[in-house]
Amino acid sequence: MDFMFRRQLWKHKIENAWEKAPICWLSGVRRVGKTTLSQEFESARYVNCDLPGSVRALEDPEVFFSNLEQRQVIFDEIHRLPDPSLVLKIAADEFKHLKVLATGSSTLAATEKFRDSLTGRKRLVRLTPVLYEELPEFGIEDLQSRLLKGGLPPALLSSEHDLEFYAEWMDSFYSRDVQELFKVEKRSAFLKLFETVLRNSGGMADMTSLSKHTSLSRPTVLNYIDVLEISQALHILRPYAAGGRREILAQPKIYGFDTGFVAFARGWSDLRAEDCGNLWEHLVLDTLLSISKILKIQFWRDKQQREIDFVVPQGRQGVDAIECKWNIKNFETRNLKAFRENYNRGRNFVVSPMVQERYTISKDGLDIAFVGLQDVRGFY
């Protein structure tokens, strides 16, 4: 099935990146839609670097670029080339009229093939699974379907909840991304750790416990977690602590990259209300990650188990507190009050699918904005 859905938000991000640098590096996990997005630039020369013919054509990059008629060129899966950084460096330095889009499943430095970091010549765009605000473009009206199936277009648009898709993706992810780029040899142990992290997604990460449950040494767990983060299969959030008392200072939280894979790892074939709350938190995180002006996302928790889902530092304006609520009935301010006792400057948000039009209340000495996820981007 061919999924040709326009993702205008991301196309604009690429165009904005080109205004600042000649190279845009578009990263994202396998099947997230990088190829489809790159093909929206219809006037560009598209090069599939998986093909032997493309590899041969780029053996002499200078000749390739000299003969190029287009002003935009797309290198899909560029890490398949023998020396991708040389190709990009020549394009940026010797053919300054060109705009280059290079795609890959991992970050630019994920493979030792990239001998040059291309400092000053590139901007990064990280493509997330389909965002809440993009659902109308994909014809999706059922939010719970998005939470259960996830945001990879083939899974989201499938007429059924295809569990084989997730299992196949895991195998492909290991063989095509992890093993090739990072030389991880322990397939079963690596995937067991990945599945364990997905089951506990959104929770506190205890490396010693992960080591025990996977029979891997603690250094190996840390190494594999690093691989998963670099390949964008998970997101690590660090605790926010700037002098407050009795705060959690060291233990991070780990989120899986997609709600569909979290549900798959947990064995869910349908969703209860309590399941939706945790997955909604993941969807809010996706939106925050897609906002260019947000440079850091953290969380806050103290030793009395009071927690703020997401914390966004805003420099001199203080720090924003973001709570994610599937259901806002009987909302309690306990966590926000505890946080604001230490950090009294910043905005308070409650993000819920129940909110159709944003509004603000004053409660327990706090001004709290209740917003839908469609509103969040407008605040940044």
Number of C-alpha atoms within 10 A of each C-alpha: 6 7 11 13 15 15 17 13 12 19 15 11 19 23 13 13 20 19 12 13 16 23 27 25 22 27 23 23 23 21 17 20 22 23 19 16 19 22 16 15 15 9 11 18 16 18 19 17 22 15 11 11 11 14 18 12 13 19 14 11 17 15 11 13 19 11 9 13 10 14 15 18 23 23 26 21 21 25 25 18 21 14 18 20 20 17 20 23 19 14 24 21 12 12 15 11 13 19 22 24 27 24 26 24 26 27 19 24 14 18 14 12 17 17 12 15 12 16 8 11 17 22 20 17 19 23 22 22 24 23 21 20 13 17 16 9 12 16 10 14 10 9 13 17 18 24 27 25 28 28 27 21 19 18 22 23 19 12 8 10 18 14 15 10 13 18 14 10 14 17 13 14 20 19 16 13 22 22 15 14 18 15 10 17 13 9 13 11 16 22 17 14 21 20 19 17 21 25 19 17 27 22 14 14 18 12 17 14 11 18 17 12 12 18 14 17 14 16 12 13 21 16 13 21 22 14 21 21 19 18 25 22 21 22 21 20 21 19 21 23 19 10 10 14 11 11 20 20 17 10 14 20 19 22 25 24 26 26 27 26 28 28 22 19 19 15 11 14 12 13 15 9 10 10 16 19 17 19 26 24 21 22 24 23 19 20 19 21 18 18 14 12 11 14 11 13 19 19 20 23 21 19 11 10 11 16 19 20 21 23 21 20 18 16 8 8 10 14 19 18 26 22 19 25 20 20 16 15 8 6 9 11 14 11 18 21 17 16 20 15 11 13 18 13 15 17 18 20 21 22 26 23 17 15 18 13 10 16 11 13 10 9 11 11 8 15 13 19 17 24 21 19 25 20 16 16 15 8 6 10
